[in-house]
Amino acid sequence: MKKQVFGTSHVPLSPAVRAGDFIYVSGQVPVDAQGNVVAGDIKAQTRQVLENVKAALVLAGATLDEVVKITAWLQDARDFAAFNQVYGSYFPKEPPARSTAESRLMIDVKVEIEAIAYSPKR
């Protein structure tokens, strides 16, 4: 099985990689298309991150509905309720498995999310 890489980044990673029927989305942070950090609270940043996850999935031919596992890191655990509110709006039914932890992040943002999707090749 050969992996397929989708998208480009200004850092040494691929936004999405397909390995067989699975798509792995690299940790996404709240940056816009120009690479600028989106200002705002945890809700605004979570929305941007999930839009970035969605965009990476589209590059690989998948959707949020096919996500089976999410890992999320929050800069501050006190933001969990607000994060969860926005997150839930993106996965209103049959949400994926998820792990969430408080962590110091690599850049000054409030949230980072990575995803794994199961999307059989069509």
Rosetta constraint file for C-alpha pairs under 8 A:
AtomPair CA 1 CA 19 HARMONIC 7.09 0.50
AtomPair CA 1 CA 20 HARMONIC 6.57 0.50
AtomPair CA 2 CA 19 HARMONIC 6.85 0.50
AtomPair CA 2 CA 20 HARMONIC 7.77 0.50
AtomPair CA 3 CA 17 HARMONIC 6.68 0.50
AtomPair CA 3 CA 18 HARMONIC 5.60 0.50
AtomPair CA 3 CA 19 HARMONIC 4.79 0.50
AtomPair CA 3 CA 20 HARMONIC 7.29 0.50
AtomPair CA 4 CA 17 HARMONIC 5.60 0.50
AtomPair CA 4 CA 18 HARMONIC 5.04 0.50
AtomPair CA 4 CA 19 HARMONIC 6.70 0.50
AtomPair CA 5 CA 14 HARMONIC 6.38 0.50
AtomPair CA 5 CA 15 HARMONIC 7.99 0.50
AtomPair CA 5 CA 16 HARMONIC 6.16 0.50
AtomPair CA 5 CA 17 HARMONIC 4.58 0.50
AtomPair CA 5 CA 18 HARMONIC 6.50 0.50
AtomPair CA 6 CA 14 HARMONIC 6.46 0.50
AtomPair CA 6 CA 15 HARMONIC 6.41 0.50
AtomPair CA 6 CA 16 HARMONIC 5.18 0.50
AtomPair CA 6 CA 17 HARMONIC 5.98 0.50
AtomPair CA 6 CA 18 HARMONIC 7.95 0.50
AtomPair CA 6 CA 56 HARMONIC 7.69 0.50
AtomPair CA 6 CA 59 HARMONIC 5.95 0.50
AtomPair CA 6 CA 60 HARMONIC 6.03 0.50
AtomPair CA 7 CA 14 HARMONIC 6.19 0.50
AtomPair CA 7 CA 15 HARMONIC 5.68 0.50
AtomPair CA 7 CA 16 HARMONIC 6.76 0.50
AtomPair CA 7 CA 56 HARMONIC 7.37 0.50
AtomPair CA 7 CA 59 HARMONIC 6.70 0.50
AtomPair CA 8 CA 13 HARMONIC 7.64 0.50
AtomPair CA 8 CA 14 HARMONIC 5.90 0.50
AtomPair CA 8 CA 15 HARMONIC 6.58 0.50
AtomPair CA 9 CA 13 HARMONIC 6.40 0.50
AtomPair CA 9 CA 14 HARMONIC 6.45 0.50
AtomPair CA 9 CA 15 HARMONIC 6.90 0.50
AtomPair CA 13 CA 26 HARMONIC 7.44 0.50
AtomPair CA 14 CA 26 HARMONIC 6.80 0.50
AtomPair CA 15 CA 25 HARMONIC 5.73 0.50
AtomPair CA 15 CA 26 HARMONIC 5.23 0.50
AtomPair CA 15 CA 27 HARMONIC 7.97 0.50
AtomPair CA 15 CA 28 HARMONIC 7.99 0.50
AtomPair CA 15 CA 56 HARMONIC 5.77 0.50
AtomPair CA 16 CA 23 HARMONIC 6.57 0.50
AtomPair CA 16 CA 24 HARMONIC 5.53 0.50
AtomPair CA 16 CA 25 HARMONIC 4.44 0.50
AtomPair CA 16 CA 26 HARMONIC 6.15 0.50
AtomPair CA 16 CA 56 HARMONIC 5.73 0.50
AtomPair CA 16 CA 57 HARMONIC 6.78 0.50
AtomPair CA 16 CA 59 HARMONIC 7.44 0.50
AtomPair CA 16 CA 60 HARMONIC 6.61 0.50
AtomPair CA 17 CA 23 HARMONIC 5.55 0.50
AtomPair CA 17 CA 24 HARMONIC 5.24 0.50
AtomPair CA 17 CA 25 HARMONIC 6.63 0.50
AtomPair CA 17 CA 60 HARMONIC 7.39 0.50
AtomPair CA 18 CA 22 HARMONIC 5.70 0.50
AtomPair CA 18 CA 23 HARMONIC 4.34 0.50
AtomPair CA 18 CA 24 HARMONIC 6.38 0.50
AtomPair CA 18 CA 60 HARMONIC 6.92 0.50
AtomPair CA 19 CA 23 HARMONIC 6.31 0.50
AtomPair CA 19 CA 24 HARMONIC 7.92 0.50
AtomPair CA 20 CA 120 HARMONIC 7.57 0.50
AtomPair CA 20 CA 121 HARMONIC 7.59 0.50
AtomPair CA 21 CA 118 HARMONIC 5.77 0.50
AtomPair CA 21 CA 119 HARMONIC 5.22 0.50
AtomPair CA 21 CA 120 HARMONIC 4.42 0.50
AtomPair CA 21 CA 121 HARMONIC 6.00 0.50
AtomPair CA 22 CA 116 HARMONIC 6.87 0.50
AtomPair CA 22 CA 117 HARMONIC 5.61 0.50
AtomPair CA 22 CA 118 HARMONIC 4.63 0.50
AtomPair CA 22 CA 119 HARMONIC 5.91 0.50
AtomPair CA 22 CA 120 HARMONIC 7.32 0.50
AtomPair CA 23 CA 57 HARMONIC 7.57 0.50
AtomPair CA 23 CA 60 HARMONIC 7.21 0.50
AtomPair CA 23 CA 62 HARMONIC 7.98 0.50
AtomPair CA 23 CA 116 HARMONIC 5.64 0.50
AtomPair CA 23 CA 117 HARMONIC 5.02 0.50
AtomPair CA 23 CA 118 HARMONIC 6.40 0.50
AtomPair CA 23 CA 119 HARMONIC 7.04 0.50
AtomPair CA 24 CA 114 HARMONIC 7.84 0.50
AtomPair CA 24 CA 115 HARMONIC 6.07 0.50
AtomPair CA 24 CA 116 HARMONIC 4.66 0.50
AtomPair CA 24 CA 117 HARMONIC 6.55 0.50
AtomPair CA 25 CA 53 HARMONIC 6.89 0.50
AtomPair CA 25 CA 56 HARMONIC 6.59 0.50
AtomPair CA 25 CA 57 HARMONIC 7.04 0.50
AtomPair CA 25 CA 114 HARMONIC 5.59 0.50
AtomPair CA 25 CA 115 HARMONIC 5.04 0.50
AtomPair CA 25 CA 116 HARMONIC 6.15 0.50
AtomPair CA 26 CA 113 HARMONIC 7.97 0.50
AtomPair CA 26 CA 114 HARMONIC 5.32 0.50
AtomPair CA 26 CA 115 HARMONIC 7.09 0.50
AtomPair CA 27 CA 112 HARMONIC 5.93 0.50
AtomPair CA 27 CA 113 HARMONIC 5.03 0.50
AtomPair CA 27 CA 114 HARMONIC 4.09 0.50
AtomPair CA 27 CA 115 HARMONIC 7.50 0.50
AtomPair CA 28 CA 49 HARMONIC 5.74 0.50
AtomPair CA 28 CA 50 HARMONIC 7.91 0.50
AtomPair CA 28 CA 52 HARMONIC 6.37 0.50
AtomPair CA 28 CA 53 HARMONIC 6.34 0.50
AtomPair CA 28 CA 112 HARMONIC 5.44 0.50
AtomPair CA 28 CA 113 HARMONIC 5.27 0.50
AtomPair CA 28 CA 114 HARMONIC 6.10 0.50
AtomPair CA 29 CA 45 HARMONIC 7.94 0.50
AtomPair CA 29 CA 48 HARMONIC 7.74 0.50
AtomPair CA 29 CA 49 HARMONIC 5.26 0.50
AtomPair CA 29 CA 52 HARMONIC 7.71 0.50
AtomPair CA 29 CA 109 HARMONIC 7.24 0.50
AtomPair CA 29 CA 111 HARMONIC 6.42 0.50
AtomPair CA 29 CA 112 HARMONIC 4.80 0.50
AtomPair CA 29 CA 113 HARMONIC 6.87 0.50
AtomPair CA 30 CA 37 HARMONIC 5.70 0.50
AtomPair CA 30 CA 38 HARMONIC 5.63 0.50
AtomPair CA 30 CA 45 HARMONIC 5.19 0.50
AtomPair CA 30 CA 46 HARMONIC 7.02 0.50
AtomPair CA 30 CA 48 HARMONIC 5.10 0.50
AtomPair CA 30 CA 49 HARMONIC 4.72 0.50
AtomPair CA 30 CA 52 HARMONIC 7.67 0.50
AtomPair CA 30 CA 109 HARMONIC 7.08 0.50
AtomPair CA 30 CA 111 HARMONIC 7.32 0.50
AtomPair CA 30 CA 112 HARMONIC 7.49 0.50
AtomPair CA 31 CA 35 HARMONIC 5.17 0.50
AtomPair CA 31 CA 36 HARMONIC 5.04 0.50
AtomPair CA 31 CA 37 HARMONIC 4.26 0.50
AtomPair CA 31 CA 38 HARMONIC 5.40 0.50
AtomPair CA 31 CA 48 HARMONIC 6.98 0.50
AtomPair CA 31 CA 49 HARMONIC 7.40 0.50
AtomPair CA 32 CA 36 HARMONIC 5.45 0.50
AtomPair CA 32 CA 37 HARMONIC 6.52 0.50
AtomPair CA 32 CA 38 HARMONIC 6.42 0.50
AtomPair CA 32 CA 48 HARMONIC 7.55 0.50
AtomPair CA 37 CA 109 HARMONIC 7.54 0.50
AtomPair CA 38 CA 44 HARMONIC 7.80 0.50
AtomPair CA 38 CA 45 HARMONIC 6.51 0.50
AtomPair CA 38 CA 48 HARMONIC 7.47 0.50
AtomPair CA 39 CA 44 HARMONIC 7.65 0.50
AtomPair CA 39 CA 45 HARMONIC 7.28 0.50
AtomPair CA 40 CA 44 HARMONIC 5.49 0.50
AtomPair CA 40 CA 45 HARMONIC 6.34 0.50
AtomPair CA 41 CA 45 HARMONIC 6.26 0.50
AtomPair CA 41 CA 110 HARMONIC 7.84 0.50
AtomPair CA 42 CA 46 HARMONIC 5.83 0.50
AtomPair CA 42 CA 79 HARMONIC 6.55 0.50
AtomPair CA 42 CA 82 HARMONIC 6.77 0.50
AtomPair CA 42 CA 83 HARMONIC 6.13 0.50
AtomPair CA 42 CA 110 HARMONIC 6.02 0.50
AtomPair CA 42 CA 111 HARMONIC 7.26 0.50
AtomPair CA 43 CA 47 HARMONIC 6.20 0.50
AtomPair CA 43 CA 82 HARMONIC 6.15 0.50
AtomPair CA 43 CA 83 HARMONIC 5.89 0.50
AtomPair CA 43 CA 86 HARMONIC 6.14 0.50
AtomPair CA 44 CA 48 HARMONIC 6.40 0.50
AtomPair CA 45 CA 49 HARMONIC 6.15 0.50
AtomPair CA 45 CA 109 HARMONIC 7.88 0.50
AtomPair CA 45 CA 110 HARMONIC 6.88 0.50
AtomPair CA 45 CA 111 HARMONIC 6.86 0.50
AtomPair CA 46 CA 50 HARMONIC 6.13 0.50
AtomPair CA 46 CA 83 HARMONIC 6.37 0.50
AtomPair CA 46 CA 86 HARMONIC 6.74 0.50
AtomPair CA 46 CA 87 HARMONIC 7.17 0.50
AtomPair CA 46 CA 111 HARMONIC 6.47 0.50
AtomPair CA 47 CA 51 HARMONIC 6.15 0.50
AtomPair CA 47 CA 86 HARMONIC 6.67 0.50
AtomPair CA 47 CA 87 HARMONIC 7.74 0.50
AtomPair CA 48 CA 52 HARMONIC 6.17 0.50
AtomPair CA 49 CA 53 HARMONIC 6.23 0.50
AtomPair CA 49 CA 111 HARMONIC 7.58 0.50
AtomPair CA 49 CA 112 HARMONIC 6.90 0.50
AtomPair CA 49 CA 113 HARMONIC 6.83 0.50
AtomPair CA 50 CA 54 HARMONIC 6.06 0.50
AtomPair CA 50 CA 87 HARMONIC 7.79 0.50
AtomPair CA 50 CA 90 HARMONIC 7.68 0.50
AtomPair CA 50 CA 113 HARMONIC 7.60 0.50
AtomPair CA 51 CA 55 HARMONIC 6.14 0.50
AtomPair CA 52 CA 56 HARMONIC 6.20 0.50
AtomPair CA 53 CA 57 HARMONIC 6.25 0.50
AtomPair CA 53 CA 113 HARMONIC 7.66 0.50
AtomPair CA 53 CA 114 HARMONIC 7.38 0.50
AtomPair CA 53 CA 115 HARMONIC 7.33 0.50
AtomPair CA 54 CA 58 HARMONIC 6.27 0.50
AtomPair CA 54 CA 63 HARMONIC 6.51 0.50
AtomPair CA 54 CA 64 HARMONIC 6.09 0.50
AtomPair CA 55 CA 59 HARMONIC 6.44 0.50
AtomPair CA 56 CA 60 HARMONIC 6.80 0.50
AtomPair CA 57 CA 61 HARMONIC 6.25 0.50
AtomPair CA 57 CA 62 HARMONIC 4.92 0.50
AtomPair CA 57 CA 63 HARMONIC 5.72 0.50
AtomPair CA 57 CA 64 HARMONIC 7.28 0.50
AtomPair CA 58 CA 62 HARMONIC 5.18 0.50
AtomPair CA 58 CA 63 HARMONIC 6.15 0.50
AtomPair CA 62 CA 66 HARMONIC 6.64 0.50
AtomPair CA 62 CA 117 HARMONIC 7.51 0.50
AtomPair CA 62 CA 119 HARMONIC 6.24 0.50
AtomPair CA 63 CA 67 HARMONIC 7.24 0.50
AtomPair CA 64 CA 90 HARMONIC 7.88 0.50
AtomPair CA 64 CA 91 HARMONIC 7.76 0.50
AtomPair CA 64 CA 117 HARMONIC 7.81 0.50
AtomPair CA 65 CA 91 HARMONIC 7.71 0.50
AtomPair CA 66 CA 117 HARMONIC 5.17 0.50
AtomPair CA 66 CA 118 HARMONIC 5.60 0.50
AtomPair CA 66 CA 119 HARMONIC 6.13 0.50
AtomPair CA 67 CA 96 HARMONIC 6.01 0.50
AtomPair CA 67 CA 115 HARMONIC 6.64 0.50
AtomPair CA 67 CA 116 HARMONIC 5.66 0.50
AtomPair CA 67 CA 117 HARMONIC 3.88 0.50
AtomPair CA 67 CA 118 HARMONIC 6.31 0.50
AtomPair CA 68 CA 95 HARMONIC 7.88 0.50
AtomPair CA 68 CA 96 HARMONIC 4.57 0.50
AtomPair CA 68 CA 97 HARMONIC 6.05 0.50
AtomPair CA 68 CA 115 HARMONIC 7.72 0.50
AtomPair CA 68 CA 116 HARMONIC 5.90 0.50
AtomPair CA 68 CA 117 HARMONIC 5.28 0.50
AtomPair CA 68 CA 118 HARMONIC 6.44 0.50
AtomPair CA 69 CA 96 HARMONIC 5.14 0.50
AtomPair CA 69 CA 97 HARMONIC 4.69 0.50
AtomPair CA 69 CA 98 HARMONIC 5.60 0.50
AtomPair CA 69 CA 115 HARMONIC 5.75 0.50
AtomPair CA 69 CA 116 HARMONIC 5.18 0.50
AtomPair CA 69 CA 117 HARMONIC 6.96 0.50
AtomPair CA 70 CA 96 HARMONIC 6.63 0.50
AtomPair CA 70 CA 97 HARMONIC 6.25 0.50
AtomPair CA 70 CA 98 HARMONIC 4.62 0.50
AtomPair CA 70 CA 99 HARMONIC 6.45 0.50
AtomPair CA 70 CA 113 HARMONIC 6.90 0.50
AtomPair CA 70 CA 114 HARMONIC 5.82 0.50
AtomPair CA 70 CA 115 HARMONIC 4.55 0.50
AtomPair CA 70 CA 116 HARMONIC 6.53 0.50
AtomPair CA 71 CA 98 HARMONIC 5.63 0.50
AtomPair CA 71 CA 99 HARMONIC 4.86 0.50
AtomPair CA 71 CA 100 HARMONIC 5.92 0.50
AtomPair CA 71 CA 113 HARMONIC 5.72 0.50
AtomPair CA 71 CA 114 HARMONIC 5.37 0.50
AtomPair CA 71 CA 115 HARMONIC 6.44 0.50
AtomPair CA 72 CA 98 HARMONIC 7.52 0.50
AtomPair CA 72 CA 99 HARMONIC 6.22 0.50
AtomPair CA 72 CA 100 HARMONIC 4.66 0.50
AtomPair CA 72 CA 101 HARMONIC 6.47 0.50
AtomPair CA 72 CA 111 HARMONIC 7.09 0.50
AtomPair CA 72 CA 112 HARMONIC 5.73 0.50
AtomPair CA 72 CA 113 HARMONIC 4.39 0.50
AtomPair CA 72 CA 114 HARMONIC 6.55 0.50
AtomPair CA 73 CA 100 HARMONIC 5.66 0.50
AtomPair CA 73 CA 101 HARMONIC 4.96 0.50
AtomPair CA 73 CA 102 HARMONIC 5.55 0.50
AtomPair CA 73 CA 103 HARMONIC 5.88 0.50
AtomPair CA 73 CA 105 HARMONIC 7.72 0.50
AtomPair CA 73 CA 111 HARMONIC 5.60 0.50
AtomPair CA 73 CA 112 HARMONIC 5.24 0.50
AtomPair CA 73 CA 113 HARMONIC 6.44 0.50
AtomPair CA 74 CA 79 HARMONIC 7.36 0.50
AtomPair CA 74 CA 80 HARMONIC 7.50 0.50
AtomPair CA 74 CA 100 HARMONIC 7.36 0.50
AtomPair CA 74 CA 101 HARMONIC 6.17 0.50
AtomPair CA 74 CA 102 HARMONIC 4.75 0.50
AtomPair CA 74 CA 103 HARMONIC 5.97 0.50
AtomPair CA 74 CA 104 HARMONIC 7.94 0.50
AtomPair CA 74 CA 105 HARMONIC 7.97 0.50
AtomPair CA 74 CA 110 HARMONIC 5.74 0.50
AtomPair CA 74 CA 111 HARMONIC 4.62 0.50
AtomPair CA 74 CA 112 HARMONIC 6.76 0.50
AtomPair CA 75 CA 102 HARMONIC 5.61 0.50
AtomPair CA 75 CA 103 HARMONIC 5.34 0.50
AtomPair CA 75 CA 104 HARMONIC 5.64 0.50
AtomPair CA 75 CA 105 HARMONIC 6.43 0.50
AtomPair CA 75 CA 109 HARMONIC 7.14 0.50
AtomPair CA 75 CA 110 HARMONIC 4.88 0.50
AtomPair CA 75 CA 111 HARMONIC 6.13 0.50
AtomPair CA 76 CA 80 HARMONIC 7.71 0.50
AtomPair CA 76 CA 102 HARMONIC 5.89 0.50
AtomPair CA 76 CA 103 HARMONIC 7.45 0.50
AtomPair CA 76 CA 110 HARMONIC 7.11 0.50
AtomPair CA 77 CA 101 HARMONIC 7.51 0.50
AtomPair CA 77 CA 102 HARMONIC 5.41 0.50
AtomPair CA 79 CA 83 HARMONIC 6.03 0.50
AtomPair CA 80 CA 84 HARMONIC 5.90 0.50
AtomPair CA 81 CA 85 HARMONIC 6.25 0.50
AtomPair CA 82 CA 86 HARMONIC 6.66 0.50
AtomPair CA 83 CA 87 HARMONIC 6.02 0.50
AtomPair CA 84 CA 88 HARMONIC 5.85 0.50
AtomPair CA 85 CA 89 HARMONIC 6.70 0.50
AtomPair CA 86 CA 90 HARMONIC 6.97 0.50
AtomPair CA 87 CA 91 HARMONIC 6.65 0.50
AtomPair CA 88 CA 92 HARMONIC 5.55 0.50
AtomPair CA 88 CA 95 HARMONIC 7.98 0.50
AtomPair CA 91 CA 95 HARMONIC 5.09 0.50
AtomPair CA 91 CA 96 HARMONIC 7.76 0.50
AtomPair CA 105 CA 109 HARMONIC 6.97 0.50
AtomPair CA 105 CA 110 HARMONIC 7.90 0.50
AtomPair CA 105 CA 111 HARMONIC 7.83 0.50
AtomPair CA 105 CA 112 HARMONIC 7.71 0.50
